[in-house]
Amino acid sequence: MSDNGTPQQPPQPHIFGEVEPDELQRLAGLKQQADGIIHQMGVNRVNEHRLIMQLSQCEQATNEIVKVAGERLGIPNGTAWSVTSDGKAVSVGPQPTPPQMRPNLSAVPTPDAGEDTTPEA
């Protein structure tokens, strides 16, 4: 409001002139095209999300089949294996090494407490 109580008008922009009708038409067409592109990008984003969800479902179903088959075949957990195109379950990667047998040290005879174990000179 101004000092006398009347509302102030916003300043008017300076007018340089007018664009040609064909320029105005092309600008309107390009704005419409840009709006369509933005809309299509949103649609693509939704479709991408749906495809990611479908892929996740496929992976979950694959993992469940592999888990059940591995259990049925007696494949230990953590073993890397794959299924060939003809249905064979084969190992992949480095082969696991069986655990090393450690000697049973309790079976080694120890001298009796009363025996002298010092070597004779």
Buried (B, 14 or more C-beta within 10 A) or exposed (E): EEEEEEEEEEEEEEEEEEEEEEEEEEEEEEEEEEEEEEEEEEEEEEEEEEEEEEEEEEEEEEEEEBEEBBEEEEBEEEEEBEEEEEEEBEEEEEEEEEEEEEEEEEEEEEEEEEEEEEEEE
